[in-house]
Amino acid sequence: MMPAILGDYFELQRGTTYKSALLGQPGPVLLGLGSIARNGGFKGDNLKTYGGPCDPRHLLKPGEIYVSLKDVTQSADLLGAVARVPSYIPLGRLTQDTVKLVFKQEDAPRTYLYWLLQTPQYREYCRAHSTGTTNLGLARDDFLNFEVPSLTRERQWIVDLVQNIEDKIELNRRMNQTLEGIGQAIFWDWFVHFGPTRRKAAGETDPVAIMGGLTQDPACAAELAALFPFAFGDDGWPVSWAETAIGDLVKAQGGSTPSTGEETLWAPAEHYWATPKDLSNMHDFALFDTARKISDAGLAKITSGLLPVGSVLLSSRAPIGYLAIAQVPVAINQGFIGLVPNAEVGSAYLYCWCKANMDKIVANANGSTFQEISKKNFRPITSALPADRRLIAEFEHVAEPLFARLIAGAKESRTLAETRDYLLPRLMSGAVRVKPLEAGTA
């Protein structure tokens, strides 16, 4: 009996080009190469909608799978990489670089096939069958001829487990999004829209209402409300607030990288952590397990030295704006700016400040080959700040528990991802026997 192949389960529907002028207009989300993570999985940052006409054959709903049969990198990380449209994307549209999997039968084992296409054995198959030098390609026939092992009971157990892990990671992602949103909303109300002062100026006297219902404890609300002025000055800011440069508030450090040809650069695991080269991985809030290390001699050549735990790391060259809060002392390379918290200003404030001022950060970038913001251009960026710095400390007191839970969720998701990645190679071989989940334990 001939073994099954991918082509037994589905056909391929290639996408088409789009007009860049219609990007950002209401419509489906574009599902191009940028929406696929390295080696597979959906990548949800920097998505754009498309307002142009769409052939129904090029549209995807949540749960549908698409693939890249090309790659512009030599590592082939995207060649043959698959992604599944998540539940929070109501409708997606293929581009000329992506291909939809059109299943031939409704009862096809879609979840099994999706995870099979995430295994390292499949990824190696794609690399081995790549064509081209600068732009890599994977022939449709080669993709469809990948052999599919039979779906045994053991493999089904592994599929169920990795899917449960993925569901928990997604739950953590949504929870972290909510936690960050709460922190950002408070920051914008206090430091951007000056909500408490506006409510005072409008005649509100109830402290709970002045603080926008942040706390229902009248005594606590009164203490917070007392830190906000009753009126605005001629500059449009609360009275006694002043334009302040971020470089005057905290130390903003730029990084550097020793020559990769020197033995002083990357070192064994017992040495210091260093920021990764891949800036796109900086969408995770807890930079605590980067594989890159640097030796004492290498660290001596980095101008910023070792930044402490809690430093906010900003990717400073294209793509600008990825953020992380360091969970270990870390050395940063030239693609980052590090903001070091102090006794007055904490990590949560600095993180939210970067988010709220991202338009200014990007506007101060320059460069002909790629956009980059230097520490020289970053440090003078200003925002309105209260003369009484206790307000920043109070924000930190409110936001720190939110960020602590957020970071804990990010750490848990990374641990879960490691477990998932341990199991995936066994999906092909069936070498690991997994105990089936009992009813009510999922």
C-alpha positions in Angstrom: 0.0 0.0 0.0 1.4 3.4 -1.0 1.9 5.8 1.8 -0.4 8.9 1.9 1.0 12.2 0.8 -0.2 15.8 1.4 -1.7 15.9 -2.1 -4.2 13.2 -1.0 -5.7 15.6 1.4 -5.8 19.0 -0.2 -5.2 21.1 -3.3 -3.5 24.5 -3.4 -4.9 27.9 -4.2 -2.4 30.6 -4.8 -3.1 34.2 -3.9 -2.6 37.3 -6.0 -1.1 40.8 -5.9 -2.7 43.8 -4.3 -2.6 47.6 -4.6 -0.5 49.2 -1.9 -2.6 52.4 -2.1 -5.5 50.4 -0.6 -3.6 49.1 2.5 -5.1 50.1 5.8 -8.6 50.5 4.4 -11.5 48.4 5.8 -11.3 44.9 4.5 -9.7 41.5 5.2 -6.3 41.2 6.8 -3.5 40.5 4.3 -1.9 37.1 4.9 1.5 37.6 3.3 5.0 36.3 4.3 5.0 38.8 7.2 2.1 37.0 8.8 4.0 33.6 9.1 6.4 33.1 11.9 9.8 31.5 11.3 9.4 27.7 10.8 5.6 28.1 11.0 2.8 29.5 13.1 0.8 32.7 12.8 2.6 36.1 13.4 0.1 38.7 14.4 2.1 41.9 14.7 2.1 44.6 12.0 -0.9 43.2 10.2 -2.6 45.4 7.6 -6.1 45.3 6.2 -6.9 45.6 2.5 -9.8 47.6 1.0 -9.5 46.4 -2.6 -11.6 43.8 -4.5 -11.0 40.2 -3.3 -11.7 36.9 -5.2 -13.6 34.6 -2.8 -11.0 31.9 -3.6 -8.3 34.1 -2.0 -10.2 34.6 1.3 -9.6 32.6 4.5 -11.7 32.2 7.6 -10.5 31.4 11.2 -9.0 27.9 11.4 -8.0 27.7 7.7 -4.4 27.0 6.8 -2.0 28.7 4.3 1.6 28.2 3.4 4.6 30.0 1.9 6.3 28.2 -1.0 9.0 30.9 -1.3 11.5 32.6 0.9 13.8 35.7 0.5 16.2 34.5 3.2 19.0 32.0 2.8 18.1 30.2 6.0 14.8 29.0 4.4 12.9 29.7 7.7 9.8 30.6 5.7 10.1 28.1 2.9 7.1 25.8 3.3 6.2 27.3 6.6 2.4 27.1 7.4 0.1 29.3 9.5 -3.4 28.9 10.7 -5.8 31.9 10.8 -6.5 32.6 14.5 -10.0 33.2 15.9 -9.4 37.0 16.3 -8.9 37.5 12.5 -12.4 37.4 11.1 -11.3 37.3 7.5 -7.9 37.1 5.7 -6.7 37.5 2.1 -3.9 35.7 0.4 -1.1 37.6 -1.3 1.0 36.6 -4.3 3.4 35.0 -1.8 1.0 32.7 0.0 -1.0 29.6 -0.9 -4.2 28.3 0.8 -4.7 24.6 1.6 -8.1 23.6 0.1 -9.1 20.3 1.7 -10.7 17.7 -0.5 -12.9 16.2 2.3 -14.7 17.8 5.2 -13.5 15.0 7.5 -9.8 15.4 6.7 -7.6 15.4 9.9 -6.8 19.1 9.6 -5.4 19.6 13.1 -3.1 16.6 12.6 -1.9 17.8 9.2 -1.3 21.3 10.6 0.9 20.1 13.4 2.7 17.6 11.0 3.6 20.7 8.9 5.2 22.2 12.1 7.5 19.3 12.7 11.3 19.7 12.3 11.3 16.7 9.9 8.9 18.5 7.6 11.0 21.7 7.9 14.2 19.8 6.9 12.3 18.3 3.9 11.4 21.8 2.7 15.0 22.9 3.0 16.3 19.8 1.2 13.9 20.4 -1.7 14.5 24.2 -2.0 15.4 25.7 -5.4 17.1 29.0 -6.3 19.9 30.9 -4.8 18.7 34.4 -3.8 15.0 33.8 -3.8 14.3 30.3 -2.6 11.3 28.3 -3.8 9.5 25.0 -3.1 7.8 23.3 -6.0 4.1 22.6 -5.6 4.7 18.9 -6.4 7.5 18.6 -3.9 5.3 20.1 -1.2 2.3 17.9 -2.1 4.5 14.8 -2.2 5.5 15.0 1.5 4.6 11.7 3.0 2.0 11.7 5.8 2.4 9.0 8.5 -0.9 7.2 9.4 -2.8 8.8 12.3 -2.2 6.3 15.1 -3.7 6.5 18.5 -0.3 7.7 19.9 0.0 10.4 17.3 -3.6 11.6 18.0 -2.6 11.9 21.7 0.4 14.0 20.8 -1.8 16.2 18.5 -4.3 16.7 21.3 -1.6 17.6 23.8 0.2 20.1 21.5 -3.1 21.6 20.5 -4.1 22.1 24.2 -0.7 23.7 24.8 -1.3 26.0 21.8 -4.7 26.9 23.2 -3.2 27.8 26.6 -0.5 29.9 24.9 -3.2 31.8 23.0 -5.2 32.3 26.2 -2.1 33.8 27.8 -1.6 36.0 24.8 -5.1 37.4 25.1 -4.7 37.8 28.8 -1.4 39.7 28.3 -3.0 41.9 25.7 -5.8 42.8 28.2 -3.3 43.5 31.0 -1.1 45.7 28.8 -4.3 47.4 27.5 -5.3 48.3 31.1 -1.8 49.7 31.9 -1.8 51.7 28.7 -5.3 53.0 29.3 -4.3 54.3 32.7 -1.1 55.8 31.3 -2.9 57.7 28.6 -5.6 58.9 31.0 -3.0 60.3 33.4 -0.1 61.5 31.2 -1.5 62.0 27.7 -5.1 63.1 28.0 -4.8 64.5 31.6 -8.1 62.9 32.4 -8.1 63.6 36.2 -7.3 67.3 35.7 -9.9 67.6 33.0 -12.5 66.1 35.3 -11.5 68.4 38.1 -11.6 71.4 35.8 -15.1 70.3 34.7 -16.2 70.6 38.3 -16.1 67.0 39.4 -15.4 66.7 43.2 -15.9 63.0 43.9 -12.3 61.5 44.0 -13.5 58.1 42.7 -15.0 59.9 39.6 -12.0 62.1 39.2 -9.8 59.0 38.9 -12.2 57.5 36.4 -13.3 54.7 38.6 -9.7 53.3 38.8 -10.3 52.5 42.5 -13.6 52.4 44.4 -11.8 53.1 47.7 -12.6 56.8 48.4 -9.5 57.3 50.6 -7.2 55.8 47.9 -8.9 57.8 45.2 -8.5 61.0 47.2 -4.8 60.5 47.6 -4.4 60.0 43.9 -6.7 62.8 42.9 -4.7 65.2 45.1 -1.6 64.7 42.9 -3.4 66.2 39.9 -3.9 70.0 39.4 -7.3 71.6 39.2 -6.7 73.5 36.0 -4.6 73.8 32.8 -2.0 76.4 32.0 -1.6 78.4 28.8 0.5 75.6 27.3 -2.5 73.2 27.5 -0.9 71.1 30.1 -1.9 70.7 33.8 -0.6 73.6 35.9 3.0 72.9 37.1 3.6 70.3 34.4 6.5 70.9 32.1 7.9 69.5 28.8 10.6 67.1 29.8 13.1 65.1 27.6 13.2 61.4 28.3 17.0 61.6 28.4 16.7 64.0 31.4 14.3 61.6 33.2 16.3 58.3 32.8 19.5 57.0 31.4 19.0 56.0 27.7 21.8 53.7 26.5 22.8 52.7 23.0 24.3 49.4 22.3 27.2 48.1 20.3 28.6 44.8 19.0 32.2 43.6 18.9 33.5 42.0 15.7 32.0 38.6 15.2 35.5 37.4 14.2 36.8 37.9 17.7 36.8 35.1 20.3 35.6 37.7 22.8 32.1 38.0 21.4 29.8 35.0 22.0 30.7 32.8 25.0 29.6 29.7 26.9 26.4 29.6 28.9 27.9 30.7 32.2 28.6 34.2 30.8 26.3 37.2 30.3 23.1 37.4 28.4 23.0 39.5 25.2 20.2 40.7 23.0 19.4 38.6 19.9 19.9 39.7 16.3 16.3 39.1 15.4 14.4 42.2 16.4 11.1 40.7 15.5 11.3 38.5 18.5 11.0 41.5 20.7 7.2 41.4 20.8 7.5 39.1 23.9 7.6 41.2 27.1 10.1 39.0 29.0 13.6 38.8 27.5 14.8 36.1 29.9 16.0 33.2 27.8 17.9 34.5 24.8 20.5 32.0 23.7 23.1 34.6 23.0 25.8 35.1 25.6 28.8 37.4 25.8 32.2 37.0 27.6 33.8 39.4 30.0 36.2 40.5 27.2 33.3 41.0 24.8 31.3 42.9 27.4 34.2 45.3 27.9 33.8 46.3 24.3 30.1 47.1 24.6 29.8 50.8 25.5 26.5 50.4 27.4 27.9 47.7 29.6 25.5 45.3 31.4 22.0 46.8 31.8 20.1 45.8 35.0 17.0 43.7 35.4 13.9 45.9 34.6 15.6 47.8 31.8 13.2 48.5 28.9 14.7 47.5 25.6 13.6 49.2 22.4 14.5 48.0 18.9 16.0 51.1 17.4 16.5 50.1 13.7 14.0 48.8 11.2 11.7 47.5 12.3 11.6 50.2 15.0 9.5 49.8 18.1 9.6 46.2 19.4 9.8 46.3 23.2 10.8 44.0 26.0 11.5 44.3 29.7 14.8 42.6 30.6 14.4 39.8 33.2 18.1 39.2 33.5 21.1 41.6 33.3 21.6 42.1 29.6 24.2 43.5 27.1 22.5 45.3 24.1 23.8 45.4 20.6 23.7 48.4 18.2 20.1 47.6 17.2 18.7 48.6 20.6 18.2 51.4 23.0 18.0 50.5 26.7 16.1 52.6 29.2 17.4 52.1 32.7 14.8 52.6 35.5 15.7 54.6 38.6 14.3 55.4 42.0 11.7 57.8 40.5 10.8 56.1 37.2 10.1 52.3 36.9 9.8 49.8 34.1 6.1 50.0 33.6 6.1 53.8 33.1 9.0 53.5 30.6 7.3 50.8 28.7 4.1 52.7 28.5 6.0 55.9 27.7 7.6 54.2 24.6 4.2 52.9 23.4 2.5 56.3 23.8 5.4 58.2 22.1 6.1 55.7 19.3 5.0 58.2 16.6 7.7 60.7 17.9 10.3 57.9 18.1 9.7 56.8 14.5 9.6 60.5 13.3 13.0 61.1 14.8 14.5 58.1 12.9 16.6 58.5 9.8 18.8 56.6 7.4 19.2 55.8 3.7 19.6 52.0 3.8 17.2 51.4 6.7 15.5 53.6 9.3 17.2 53.9 12.6 16.8 56.1 15.7 20.1 56.9 17.4 20.3 57.6 21.1 21.3 61.1 20.2 17.9 61.6 18.5 16.1 59.6 21.1 17.1 61.4 24.2 15.6 64.8 23.4 12.1 63.4 22.8 9.8 65.2 25.2 6.5 64.7 26.9 4.6 66.5 29.6 5.5 65.5 33.1 4.4 66.6 36.6 6.7 68.6 38.8 5.7 66.2 41.6 7.3 62.9 40.6 5.3 61.1 43.2 2.6 60.7 40.4 5.0 58.5 38.4 5.7 56.4 41.5 1.9 56.0 42.0 1.5 54.9 38.4 4.2 52.4 38.9 2.4 51.2 42.1 -0.8 50.7 40.1 0.8 49.2 36.9 3.5 47.0 38.4 1.2 44.2 39.4 -0.3 44.2 35.9 3.1 43.9 34.3 4.2 41.3 36.9 1.3 39.1 35.8 2.0 39.9 32.1 5.6 38.8 32.5 4.6 35.7 34.3 2.2 34.8 31.5 5.0 35.4 28.9 7.3 33.1 30.9 4.7 30.4 31.1 4.0 30.6 27.4 7.7 30.1 26.6 7.9 27.1 28.9 4.8 25.7 27.2 6.3 26.4 23.8 9.4 24.4 24.8 7.2 21.5 25.7 5.4 21.7 22.4 8.6 21.9 20.5 9.9 18.8 22.4 6.8 16.8 21.4 6.6 17.9 17.7 9.6 15.8 16.5 7.9 12.7 18.1 4.8 13.3 16.0 6.5 11.9 13.0 8.2 9.0 14.7 5.6 8.3 17.3 8.5 7.5 19.6 6.9 9.1 22.7 3.9 7.5 24.3 1.6 10.2 25.7 -1.1 9.3 28.3 -4.5 10.4 27.0 -6.2 13.2 28.7 -9.0 12.2 31.0 -12.4 13.7 30.7 -12.6 17.1 32.5 -8.8 17.6 32.8 -8.2 19.6 29.7 
